[in-house]
Amino acid sequence: MLRSMTGFGRCLVENPDNSQQWEIKSVNSRYLDLKWRLPAVCRFLEPRLEKIVRKYAIRGRVEISLSIQYTDENATGPHFDAVQANSMLNSLSELAKNRGDDFFPDYSVLLTVPSLWESANNEYDSEKSERMEAGLVLALQDWNESRASEGAALACDIQSRILRMEEWTTLLSARAPEIKDERCAALQERISTVLAENEQELDEARFLQEIVIYNDRLDVSEELTRLYTHLERLRQLLQDGTDAGRRLDFTLQECFREINTCGNKLPDAQLSRIIVDFKNELEKCREQVQNLE
């Protein structure tokens, strides 16, 4: 399924001794960039939780936060290592005394020192870890639903633009041979006029050679064939869905290259307008693809 890299997911899980509230927010990024905001008591689970996230995400900057509220007053919450904290404060107090400075400890800073909460890891048994992982999975599923919904909307928009570009490609295919004939006839007329003014005769063999070269310069049949193929490839990628963002972006670049060559080879006012509109549609598609995983 095609998914956007932008999405939001939330999950509230009620357990016998606590409630977990997960929130997941994501935006565009070339690679998968995970940012965690976990309580100190379960930070040691981050490597295990990251493996789960990678099953649901391929690209994007993803922020994952968890808040835990303990409902059972006898439940084991975050455990504070008072012994280590006392040792740290005593060392700082001794340092301040030796320097002749006053020492007024700010106890709130201790909340941000992960090592003071590490002993809580031993209190987190496998059952609680599994409940944590299950809560994350539910949040990821909700997050993926929102991303899939936006991805479907983006795919619908891109599909409509592909249809428009296919119609323009058909017009280019029909008009290109006419332009070649018109340009060759105009070239022959100009040469004949110049030769007549100088009282010279037309060398048919040389003229045919020049016409062949000129025709080759105006020929866009190969470019149009590749353009049809690239547009069909875009449709296929939109249907395949998974991990399509990078491939869609590459294919759009190839479309831009072919249509740009057509514009350079076919100096025609009517086609110039179509080619400009074609490039605008490609650019809009690229903007939309930047949001796709």
N, C-alpha and C positions, 0 to 999 in steps of 0.2 A: 504494500500500500504506500502511495506517495504521501510523504509527511513534510510539513513545514518545520524549520528549525526553531521557529517562534512558538511558544506554547506555555500553558500553565496547568499544573495539576495539584490536587490537594487530597489529603486522606486523613480521617480521624479514626483511630483504632482504640477501642476501650478494652483494657485488660483488667484482670482481677485486682492488681495492685497499682496500676497507673494507666494513663491515657497518653497516646502518642499522636501528635499532629505533624504530619509531613507537608511540606510545600516545595514545589519544584517550579522554577521559572527558567526559561531559556531564550536566547537570542542567537543571531547569526554568528558563525565563526568558521574558519576554514577547517579546523580540526575539532576534536572533542576536548573541551576544556571544562573540567569539573571543579566546582567551588563548593566546599562543604561548610556548613554551620551546624555542628553537632554539640550536644552537651558533653562536658568533660568526661562523664561516666561512661560514654560509649564511643569515644574517639578511637579507641583501639580497634573498633569494628570497621573503620573506614576502608581498609584494603578489601575486606570481604564484600562490603556494600558496593564498592566501585565495580567489582566483577559483575554484580547484578545489573548495575546501570548500563554497562557496556553491552548487555544483551538487548537493551531497548533503545540505545542511541548510537549514532555513528559520527555525527558532526554537531557542532553548536557549543556555545558557552552556556553551561547548565549550572544553576545555583540550587543547591539542595539544602533545606533547613529542617531541623527537627526540634520540637519542644516537647518536654515530658512533664506531666503533672502527676504527682503521686497521690493516689486516692486512699491508700491504706497507710495509716500512720505507723504501722509496724513494718511496712515494706522497706527494703534496703535501698536507700537512695545513694546519691554521690557521697563517698566517704572521704573526709578531709584528714590528711596526714598531719596531725597536730605536732608530732615529734619533730618532723622535718621542718615545719613552719617555725617552731620555737627556736630550732637551731639556726635557721636563717636570720631570724630577728635578733637573736643574741649576737650573732656575728656582726650584723650591721650596727647594733648598739655599741659593741666594743670598738668598731671602726670609728664611729662618730665620737666616742669618748676619747680615743687616742688623738684624734684631730682637734679636739676641743670644741666640737660642734654639738648642738642640741639634736636629739633624735626623737621624732614624733612619728611612729609607724602609721602608715595608711593601710589598714587591714583589708580594705576593698580590693587593693592590688593583688592580694593573695588569690582572689577568685580567678585571675587571669593566668596563673602559673600552673600549667598542665601537670607538672611533676608532683604537685601536692595532691592530685586526685588520682594518680596512677594506681594506687592500692585498691581503688574501686573495681579494677578489672577482675580481680579474684572473686568479687561478689556477683559478677554477671555470668550466670550459668548458661548452658547451651539452650535451654528452653527460652530464656529471655532473649537471647541472641536471635533465635529463630523467629520469635514474635516481632523483633525489630526488622528483620529481613522481610517478613510477610507484609508488614506495614509499608515498607518502601516499595514493594512490588505493586501494591494497590495504588499508591500514589503515581508510580510510573505508568500504570495502565490508564489512569485518568488523564495524565499528561499526554500520553500518546493519542488518546481519543481527541483531545483538543488540537493536537498537531495534525492528525489525519483529517479533521474537519477543515482546517485552513488549507491543508495540502490539496484537498479535493476542489476547493474554490479556486486555488491558483491554477490547478490543472485545467479546469473548465475555461478559465480566461485564456490560457496559453493555447488550448485547442481551437478556440474561436479565432485567434490570431493566425494559427497555422493554416486554417481553412482559407482565410483571406489571402495569405501569401501564396497558397496553391493556386488560387484564382488568378492572381497577378502573374504567376509563373506561366500559366496557360496563355495569358495575353502576350507575354514576352515571346513565347514559342511561336505564336501565330504571326506576330508582327515582325520578328527578326528577319525571315526570308524576304519580306517586302522591302525592308530597309536595305538589304544587300542589293536587290535589284535596282532600287531607286538610286543608290549611291553609285553603282556601276554604270548605269545609264547616264547619270550626271557627269561622271568622270569621262565617259566616252564623248559626250557632247562638248565638254571643255577642251579635251584634246583635239577634237575635230575643228573647233573654232580657232584654236591657237595655230594649228597646221594650215588652215585656210588663210589666215591672216599673213602667214609667212610663205604661202604658196608652196607648201610641202604636202606629200602624200602620206597617208597612214600606213605604217608597217603593221600588217595584221598579226604576224607572228609575235612581234614585240608587244603589241597591244594585248594579245591574249595572255602572254606571260605576266604582264602587269596586272591584268584583271584577276588572274588566279591568285597572285600575291595579295591583292587588295581584298578579294573574297575571303581569303584565309584570315586576314586581320579582322574582318567583320563577323566571322563565324563564332557563334556562342553556343553551338549545339552541345558540346561537351560540358560546358559550364551549366547549362540548363538541365542536362541529364543528372549531373551530380547534385544540383539544387533540388530536383525532385526526390532524389535518394535521401538527401539530408532531411528534408521535410517529413518524409515517411519514417525516417529514423527517430525524429522527434516524437511522432505519434506513438511509436513502439515503446520508447523510453517512458513516456507518460503512462502507458498501460502497464508496463512492468513494475514501475513504482520504486522498489527498494533501491536505495543508494543511487538515485538517478541524477542528483544535483550536478555533480562534476561532469558527467557525460552529457547532460543537456547543455551545459555551458560550453563545452568543447564543440558540440555539434552546431550550436548557434554561431560560434566563431567561424566555422567552416561555411555556413550559409552566408554570412556577411562577406567572406572572401569571394565567393562565387558571384553574388549579386553585384559586388563592387567591380569585378572584372567585366560583367555584362554592361554595366554603366559606362566603363571606359571604352569598350569596343563598339557600342551602339550610340553614336551621337544623334539622338532623336529627341525632340522636345516632348512628345507625348510619353515616350518610354522613360524619359528623365524624371518626370513627375511620379511615375509608378515606382521607379527605383528608389527615389527619395522616401516615398511612403513605405516601401518594403524595408528600408534600413531603419525607419522609425519603429516599425512593428518588431523588428529583430531586437532593437534596443530595449523596448518595453518587455519583451519576453526575457531578455537577460536580467532585467531588474527583478522580475518575478522569480526567475530561477535562483537568484542569489538567496532567496528565502527557503529554498528546498534542500532537504537533507541529501 
